[in-house]
Amino acid sequence: MVQPLPAGSRATWQADHQINDLLTDENLDMVERLSGVADELGTNLPVLSMAWILQHPEISCVIAGASKPGQLENNLKASGFQIPADAMAGIDRITGFHRFERHVG
């Protein structure tokens, strides 16, 4: 179901419309499927997203901002949220994520 853009969000005022260009049917379908994963794990999409990043050993830190208290709360929840291996693999399938490895030498 298509919902209107939240009032005051970047997508409503951003001059270059970069965010609007990302609001494709394919991407919105992906978000819906990821939201389902989050629901199954008893969390929300922001926590799931950041926890997914934090569980990749090749990533040493996440630099994330928060402009609202709820965003900060989600960031903090993500730091201790563990995504089971099967759900991590499911997220990778949904997003088409493939780890990039480069070997030098």
C-alpha positions in Angstrom: 0.0 0.0 0.0 1.5 3.4 -1.0 1.6 5.8 1.8 2.2 9.6 1.5 5.6 10.9 2.4 5.9 11.9 6.1 5.4 15.7 6.5 8.7 17.4 7.1 10.8 14.4 5.9 13.8 15.0 3.6 11.9 13.5 0.7 9.4 16.4 0.8 11.9 19.2 0.6 15.3 17.9 -0.7 16.3 20.0 -3.7 18.0 17.2 -5.8 15.2 14.6 -5.1 17.9 12.0 -4.5 15.6 10.3 -1.9 12.6 10.4 -4.2 14.7 8.6 -6.9 15.2 5.7 -4.5 11.5 5.3 -3.8 11.0 2.7 -6.6 8.5 -0.1 -6.5 11.5 -2.6 -6.3 13.0 -0.8 -3.3 9.7 -0.3 -1.6 9.0 -4.1 -2.0 12.4 -4.8 -0.5 11.6 -2.6 2.5 8.2 -4.4 3.0 9.9 -7.8 2.9 12.6 -6.6 5.4 9.9 -5.2 7.6 8.4 -8.7 7.7 11.8 -10.1 8.9 12.0 -7.4 11.6 8.4 -8.3 12.7 9.3 -12.0 12.9 12.3 -11.1 15.1 10.3 -8.9 17.3 11.9 -5.6 16.4 11.6 -2.8 13.9 13.3 -2.0 10.6 15.7 0.7 11.9 17.0 -1.7 14.6 17.2 -4.6 12.2 19.1 -2.5 9.6 21.8 -1.2 12.0 22.1 -4.6 13.7 22.7 -6.2 10.3 25.6 -3.8 9.7 27.0 -4.3 13.1 27.1 -8.1 12.7 29.4 -8.0 9.8 32.9 -8.6 11.2 34.6 -6.6 8.4 32.8 -3.4 9.7 34.5 -1.9 12.7 32.0 0.8 13.5 28.8 2.5 12.4 28.6 6.3 12.3 24.9 7.1 12.7 23.2 10.3 13.6 19.9 10.9 15.3 17.7 13.9 15.1 14.9 12.6 17.2 14.9 10.7 20.5 13.3 7.6 18.9 16.2 7.4 16.4 18.7 7.4 19.2 16.7 4.7 21.1 16.7 2.5 18.0 20.5 3.0 17.5 21.1 1.9 21.1 18.8 -1.1 20.8 20.6 -2.2 17.6 24.0 -2.4 19.5 22.8 -5.4 21.5 20.4 -7.0 19.0 21.6 -10.3 17.6 20.1 -11.5 14.3 20.2 -15.3 13.9 22.3 -16.7 11.1 19.3 -17.9 9.1 17.7 -14.4 9.2 21.0 -12.8 8.2 21.1 -15.1 5.2 17.5 -14.2 4.4 18.3 -10.5 4.6 21.2 -11.0 2.2 18.8 -12.8 -0.2 16.2 -10.1 0.0 18.7 -7.3 -0.6 20.9 -9.2 -3.1 23.9 -8.5 -0.8 27.1 -10.3 -1.8 30.2 -9.7 0.3 33.0 -8.1 -1.7 36.4 -9.5 -1.1 39.6 -8.2 -2.6 42.8 -10.1 -2.2 46.0 -8.2 -2.9 49.3 -9.9 -3.6 
